[in-house]
Amino acid sequence: MLSFITRRLAATFVVLLVASFLVYMLTANSGDPLEDLRIQNDPASVAKRETLTQKLDLDTPPFFRYFKWLGGAAGCAIGQCNLGISVIRGDEPVANALANAMESTLSLVVLATILSILFGVAIGMTVALRQYSGYDYTVTFTAFIFYSLPIFWVAVLLKEFGAIRFNEFLGDPVIPWWIALAIGLVLGLIVQAVVGGHLRTRIRSAGISLALTTGILIVADITQWFRNPSIGIIGIALLGAGLGALMLFVTSNLTKRTMQFSVGTTVLAVIALWYPLQFVFFFFNHPLTIVAVAVLLAGVGVAAGFVFGGDDRIEAMRVSAITGALATAPLVLDQMFMRWGDYVQIIPLRSGVISTIGANTPILANDDDTWMRMLDSSTHLILPTIALMIISVAGYTRYTRATLLEVLNQDYVRTARAKGLPETTVIMRHAFRNTLIPIATIVAFDFGAVIGGAIITERVFAWQGMGALFNQGLSQVDVNLVMGVFLVTGVAAVIFNILADLAYSALDPRIRITEA
Amino acid sequence: MARKKITPPRTEQLALSELTIEQRQIEGLSLSTIVRRRFFQHKAAVTSMIVLGLIVLLAFTSVGTIIGGTGRLAADTESGEIILDGLRISGWWPYDWYRNYPLTMPGGLPSWEHPFGQDTLGKDIFARVMRGTQQSLTVVALIGFLATVIGVLIGSIAGFIRGWLDNLLMRMTDVIIIVPGLILGAVLGRTIGGNAIALGILLGLVSWTGLARLVRGEFLALREREFVDAARVAGASNSRIIFRHILPNSIGIVVVNATLLMSAAILTETALSFLGFGITAPDISLGQIISQYNEAFKTRPWLFWYPGLFIVVIALCINFIGDGLRDAFDPRQRRMPKTTSLMRQFREMTNGRKK
């Protein structure tokens, strides 16, 4: 295992080195950084030209300059990064500029990637299970359209329609009954198409989801939830129960008594811990608190699994631990929503709650309250994330559909069915896990595409991330800046590739990476 | 591709009846006939092909085009009028994409005179969109052609010869793949700056990687097959085996992926032009139009809608053609609806699902 990773790393390292040389030479030759100064001939410009030439070391040919840059970049391995200075950013060291930009870009890219995988795989699976249905055709066709959308166009549309309309709604959050009914009807239609089955089943599932959605919307409207949204202990209880049920369903343990008990106990513990955790979140106002709480709740899950697990102790512990860790998300969301009232007061009135510009509100960027900062980031993240997701989700949907259909035709699925296993178990245990194998490989490929998408999205939403650095660096031929961005994306791509390989071997026992 | 004839066991005959009918239909036909026939059954693909053809025709005949030259604006030495450098072939549309005209409607609203409207300077948006479409299509065609040729060559050589050459070529592929496509494209686009043909050629030189990997994989599998041994025993040279025996057998993969590559290419080109690293003013591309009028969305939405619409329609058409080709070459992965499916589905819904 270790030797595989080392060998793999060494091979990719060489590839990365050659690629960096290529990008350096291309960027250095892409234009003249002194172009603007060359036109003028007054003494001031000449002097400026000379200082710049000296600063950028332009008298050295790019070939040798690359090795100087490489020497500085090699320092990153021992914690002393010297990626040169960026002249166009007022001689700021590139490493500094990158550190700030990385945070906003990677949060955007990673969030978009994870959400796209979740949605894409889920939609792709339901589509594959309802092959050749109206639902299948609709989703496949929609995926085709999404796949053909230019991201910059979508981003501008989202900015204009999504943000502005939604902000108008949040300014005066009233849902007329007929809109609640219409949303319920649409959702009901979708749900019945996903669930499928006989006419009676369909009508029932459509009716239930219609009643639920419309009911929730009307209750939310009456209680003015949209004016002052909160989750509270009721929300935590509902979300926790939903999460537990989902985990049981995904691991096909919905009917097992032992699993029900251990996951149920975990969820109850989360609800019981809601009140004490308020103090934890208040006094330890730091992002790492999230990790600590997740570990704590996972520990609760392990304990519950150990006590109630019975014969499936190991699996019960695992599933409950994951449930506990994931239950941190609603708790953090709850903290964020608690600050909603203050937040609406703070943000500039004209810009609206869902922001279209930048990665955070300047006055909140250095706020002491972690949860307030997170709420602010989230409202800024929503639109760019959706823009990035639209295209990725379409890709994952198509790919998952094709893969699951192929897997369902395999002999082992037929065997599983022949053994008399319930269809849920066949799908979630036998088919789903095997579907994940090829998907793990395209995640790595997709990451590069998402980085590219982020460059465009950042431009449209005026984010000061790596895309902005890249645009700035390339248009003014600041080689150091471009190389810095390339280094980060290249290393990230390498890491994703290796993670995909490891996931591959973890998911498929036929692949033993020690032999590779 | 040689298709094995299956004689279904009696019990499964009912389930396989559809397959056997299909097999009977294609008995004794050549692969190209089968593929063509299947492709023309794919309605979305055929429609897309017609639409794409119409767009190409419209884009090139309406405003005419320019051959050669730098594509830059220059003053005519005799009349002093502003013209574009290069040989101008005019079309039937009365307006040029680089001239300003008096506004026919307040604010440049779309009218009969200017169906896509005008911008603040009075430029005719229809002419601009047509010229942009031309440029984008040129880039796409160039990328498609170059990437396919290079990808097939490198993939087949690597897969057929194997050994150190394969290693070298694949590491080369890795080097290009590791640089995010848009970053590489932007750096290249910035270097040559502005011209559709140069941009298409440069992007084509770096877009072959995915196809090369696929072709290599196909060659690695096919070179072990009996028909290759037979050809070798009969004394065929390596190049003959590659081009006459193996390549025709992997034509499906090549054609389908070349098409999909082209649909990605139009999105890359427009994105680059949007960022200002692709085709730049005074030349026009669809992405560049959108970037130019980006801020005017609220006041003059037509400046924004039409170029975007053309990008979407072109990309969608190419995608559908690719899907139709995939179905034609590999009918196991059929995607698109059959006409009877809606009725059958309704019947299944009312009578219960048949497994």
Interface residues (C-beta under 8 A of the other chain):
Chain A: T12 V14 V15 L16 V18 A19 L22 V23 L26 T27 N29 S30 G31 Y132 S133 G134 Y137 T140 F144 I145 Y147 S148 L149 P150 I151 F152 W153 V156 E160 G196 G197 H198 L199 R202 A402 L405 G448 A449 I451 G452 G453 I455 I456 R459 V460 F470 N471 L474 S475 V482 V485 F486 T489 G490 A493 V494
Chain B: R171 D174 V175 I176 I177 I178 V179 P180 G181 L182 I183 L184 A186 V187 L188 R190 T191 S263 L267 T270 A271 F274 L275 G276 F277 G287 I290 S291 N294 F297 K298 F304 G308 I311 V312 A315 L316 N319 F320 D323 Q333 R335 M336 P337 S341 L342 Q345 M349 T350 G352 R353
